[in-house]
Amino acid sequence: MNQLPSMNFFTEERMLEFWGYVRQLLSSVSPMVMLAVALIALGLFLVIVINTFKQAASKDDDDDEEFEVKHY
């Protein structure tokens, strides 16, 4: 049988080079990614807070409960 030639791509030297590139990529990109995630989270939080205040302002609390006040 003819065997296919094997190719050793994952040598120790290449893996060290690969992880070096990954480390460099993460250390240079991670601040921008964290900033983007923080801005998205802030935007979602602001939407929730604004909607909560709008709902609270639109509710008329006097009409929700029917009760009588009697003074003796």
FIBA-545717 format. One record per atom (N, C-alpha, C): residue number from 1; residue in one letter; chain; atom name; x, y, z. Coordinates in steps of 0.2 Angstrom, whole numbers, plus 5000, padded with zeros to 4 digits. Each point is the difference from the previous one (the first is absolute). Last residue first. Layout:
% residues N
SITE  num  residu  chaine  atome    c1    c2    c3
SITE  NUM       A       A     CA     X     Y     Z
...
***
This chain:
% residues 72
SITE  num  residu  chaine  atome    c1    c2    c3
SITE   72       Y       A      N  4678  5309  5300
SITE   72       Y       A     CA  4995  5000  5005
SITE   72       Y       A      C  5001  5005  5005
SITE   71       H       A      N  5006  4993  4973
SITE   71       H       A     CA  5003  5004  5006
SITE   71       H       A      C  4994  5000  5005
SITE   70       K       A      N  5008  4984  4977
SITE   70       K       A     CA  4994  5003  5004
SITE   70       K       A      C  5003  5003  5006
SITE   69       V       A      N  5007  4991  4974
SITE   69       V       A     CA  5003  5002  5006
SITE   69       V       A      C  4994  5004  5004
SITE   68       E       A      N  5002  4979  4980
SITE   68       E       A     CA  4997  5006  5003
SITE   68       E       A      C  5003  5002  5006
SITE   67       F       A      N  5007  4986  4977
SITE   67       F       A     CA  4999  4999  5007
SITE   67       F       A      C  4997  5007  5002
SITE   66       E       A      N  5012  4986  4978
SITE   66       E       A     CA  4994  5003  5002
SITE   66       E       A      C  4998  4999  5007
SITE   65       E       A      N  5023  5000  4982
SITE   65       E       A     CA  4996  4997  5006
SITE   65       E       A      C  4994  5004  5002
SITE   64       D       A      N  5013  5005  4980
SITE   64       D       A     CA  5001  4993  5001
SITE   64       D       A      C  4996  4997  5006
SITE   63       D       A      N  5002  5024  4993
SITE   63       D       A     CA  4995  4996  4997
SITE   63       D       A      C  5000  4993  5001
SITE   62       D       A      N  5017  5015  5008
SITE   62       D       A     CA  4994  5002  5003
SITE   62       D       A      C  4994  4996  4997
SITE   61       D       A      N  5023  4999  4992
SITE   61       D       A     CA  4999  4996  5006
SITE   61       D       A      C  4993  5002  5003
SITE   60       D       A      N  5010  5000  4975
SITE   60       D       A     CA  4996  5005  5004
SITE   60       D       A      C  4998  4996  5006
SITE   59       K       A      N  5020  4997  4981
SITE   59       K       A     CA  4995  4997  5004
SITE   59       K       A      C  4997  5006  5004
SITE   58       S       A      N  5019  5004  4986
SITE   58       S       A     CA  4993  4999  4996
SITE   58       S       A      C  4995  4997  5004
SITE   57       A       A      N  5022  5003  5008
SITE   57       A       A     CA  4997  5006  4999
SITE   57       A       A      C  4994  5000  4997
SITE   56       A       A      N  5012  4980  5004
SITE   56       A       A     CA  4998  5003  5006
SITE   56       A       A      C  4997  5007  4999
SITE   55       Q       A      N  5009  4989  4981
SITE   55       Q       A     CA  4994  4997  5003
SITE   55       Q       A      C  4998  5002  5006
SITE   54       K       A      N  5019  5010  4991
SITE   54       K       A     CA  4995  5001  4996
SITE   54       K       A      C  4993  4997  5002
SITE   53       F       A      N  5021  4995  5011
SITE   53       F       A     CA  4997  5006  5002
SITE   53       F       A      C  4995  5002  4996
SITE   52       T       A      N  5010  4980  4994
SITE   52       T       A     CA  4997  5000  5007
SITE   52       T       A      C  4997  5006  5002
SITE   51       N       A      N  5012  4999  4980
SITE   51       N       A     CA  4994  4997  4999
SITE   51       N       A      C  4996  5000  5007
SITE   50       I       A      N  5022  5008  5000
SITE   50       I       A     CA  4996  5004  4997
SITE   50       I       A      C  4993  4997  4999
SITE   49       V       A      N  5017  4986  5009
SITE   49       V       A     CA  4998  5005  5004
SITE   49       V       A      C  4995  5005  4997
SITE   48       I       A      N  5008  4983  4986
SITE   48       I       A     CA  4996  4997  5006
SITE   48       I       A      C  4998  5006  5005
SITE   47       V       A      N  5015  5006  4983
SITE   47       V       A     CA  4994  4998  4997
SITE   47       V       A      C  4995  4998  5005
SITE   46       L       A      N  5022  5003  5006
SITE   46       L       A     CA  4997  5006  4999
SITE   46       L       A      C  4993  4999  4997
SITE   45       F       A      N  5014  4981  5002
SITE   45       F       A     CA  4998  5003  5007
SITE   45       F       A      C  4996  5006  4999
SITE   44       L       A      N  5010  4992  4981
SITE   44       L       A     CA  4994  4996  5002
SITE   44       L       A      C  4997  5002  5006
SITE   43       G       A      N  5020  5011  4993
SITE   43       G       A     CA  4994  5001  4995
SITE   43       G       A      C  4994  4996  5002
SITE   42       L       A      N  5020  4995  5011
SITE   42       L       A     CA  4998  5007  5002
SITE   42       L       A      C  4994  5002  4996
SITE   41       A       A      N  5011  4980  4993
SITE   41       A       A     CA  4996  4999  5007
SITE   41       A       A      C  4998  5007  5002
SITE   40       I       A      N  5013  5001  4981
SITE   40       I       A     CA  4994  4997  4998
SITE   40       I       A      C  4996  4998  5007
SITE   39       L       A      N  5021  5010  5002
SITE   39       L       A     CA  4995  5004  4997
SITE   39       L       A      C  4994  4997  4998
SITE   38       A       A      N  5017  4986  5009
SITE   38       A       A     CA  4997  5005  5005
SITE   38       A       A      C  4996  5005  4997
SITE   37       V       A      N  5010  4985  4985
SITE   37       V       A     CA  4995  4997  5005
SITE   37       V       A      C  4997  5004  5005
SITE   36       A       A      N  5018  5009  4987
SITE   36       A       A     CA  4994  4999  4996
SITE   36       A       A      C  4994  4996  5004
SITE   35       L       A      N  5021  5003  5010
SITE   35       L       A     CA  4997  5006  4999
SITE   35       L       A      C  4994  5000  4996
SITE   34       M       A      N  5013  4981  5002
SITE   34       M       A     CA  4997  5001  5006
SITE   34       M       A      C  4997  5007  5000
SITE   33       V       A      N  5012  4994  4981
SITE   33       V       A     CA  4994  4995  5001
SITE   33       V       A      C  4996  5002  5006
SITE   32       M       A      N  5020  5011  4996
SITE   32       M       A     CA  4995  5002  4996
SITE   32       M       A      C  4994  4996  5000
SITE   31       P       A      N  5019  4994  5012
SITE   31       P       A     CA  4997  5006  5003
SITE   31       P       A      C  4995  5003  4996
SITE   30       S       A      N  5011  4979  4992
SITE   30       S       A     CA  4996  5000  5006
SITE   30       S       A      C  4997  5006  5003
SITE   29       V       A      N  5017  4997  4982
SITE   29       V       A     CA  4993  5000  4998
SITE   29       V       A      C  4995  5001  5006
SITE   28       S       A      N  5024  4996  5002
SITE   28       S       A     CA  4999  5006  4996
SITE   28       S       A      C  4993  5002  4998
SITE   27       S       A      N  5007  4980  5012
SITE   27       S       A     CA  5002  5006  5004
SITE   27       S       A      C  4999  5006  4996
SITE   26       L       A      N  4995  4980  4990
SITE   26       L       A     CA  4996  5001  5005
SITE   26       L       A      C  5002  5006  5004
SITE   25       L       A      N  5013  4993  4982
SITE   25       L       A     CA  4994  5002  4998
SITE   25       L       A      C  4995  5002  5006
SITE   24       Q       A      N  5021  4990  5004
SITE   24       Q       A     CA  5001  5007  4998
SITE   24       Q       A      C  4993  5003  4998
SITE   23       R       A      N  5001  4978  5006
SITE   23       R       A     CA  5001  5004  5006
SITE   23       R       A      C  5001  5007  4998
SITE   22       V       A      N  4998  4984  4983
SITE   22       V       A     CA  4994  5001  5004
SITE   22       V       A      C  5000  5004  5006
SITE   21       Y       A      N  5020  4995  4988
SITE   21       Y       A     CA  4996  5004  4996
SITE   21       Y       A      C  4993  5001  5003
SITE   20       G       A      N  5015  4985  5010
SITE   20       G       A     CA  5003  5007  5001
SITE   20       G       A      C  4995  5005  4996
SITE   19       W       A      N  4995  4977  4998
SITE   19       W       A     CA  4998  5003  5006
SITE   19       W       A      C  5003  5007  5002
SITE   18       F       A      N  5007  4989  4980
SITE   18       F       A     CA  4993  5001  5000
SITE   18       F       A      C  4998  5003  5006
SITE   17       E       A      N  5022  4993  5000
SITE   17       E       A     CA  4999  5006  4995
SITE   17       E       A      C  4993  5002  5000
SITE   16       L       A      N  5005  4980  5011
SITE   16       L       A     CA  5002  5006  5004
SITE   16       L       A      C  5000  5006  4996
SITE   15       M       A      N  4995  4980  4989
SITE   15       M       A     CA  4995  5002  5005
SITE   15       M       A      C  5002  5006  5004
SITE   14       R       A      N  5015  4992  4984
SITE   14       R       A     CA  4995  5003  4997
SITE   14       R       A      C  4994  5002  5005
SITE   13       E       A      N  5019  4988  5008
SITE   13       E       A     CA  5002  5006  4998
SITE   13       E       A      C  4994  5004  4997
SITE   12       E       A      N  4997  4977  5005
SITE   12       E       A     CA  5000  5005  5006
SITE   12       E       A      C  5002  5007  4999
SITE   11       T       A      N  4987  4986  4981
SITE   11       T       A     CA  5006  4999  5004
SITE   11       T       A      C  5001  5005  5006
SITE   10       F       A      N  4982  4993  4981
SITE   10       F       A     CA  4999  5002  5007
SITE   10       F       A      C  5007  4998  5004
SITE    9       F       A      N  4997  4994  4977
SITE    9       F       A     CA  4999  5007  5001
SITE    9       F       A      C  5000  5002  5007
SITE    8       N       A      N  5007  4979  4985
SITE    8       N       A     CA  5000  5002  5007
SITE    8       N       A      C  5000  5007  5000
SITE    7       M       A      N  4993  4981  4981
SITE    7       M       A     CA  5003  5006  5001
SITE    7       M       A      C  4999  5002  5007
SITE    6       S       A      N  5001  4977  4984
SITE    6       S       A     CA  4997  5003  5006
SITE    6       S       A      C  5004  5007  5000
SITE    5       P       A      N  4994  4983  4978
SITE    5       P       A     CA  5005  5004  5004
SITE    5       P       A      C  4997  5003  5006
SITE    4       L       A      N  4988  4979  4990
SITE    4       L       A     CA  5001  5007  4999
SITE    4       L       A      C  5006  5003  5004
SITE    3       Q       A      N  4999  4974  4992
SITE    3       Q       A     CA  4998  5004  5005
SITE    3       Q       A      C  5001  5008  4998
SITE    2       N       A      N  4996  4975  4987
SITE    2       N       A     CA  5003  5006  5000
SITE    2       N       A      C  4998  5005  5006
SITE    1       M       A      N  5001  4972  4998
SITE    1       M       A     CA  4996  5006  5000
SITE    1       M       A      C  5004  5006  5000
***
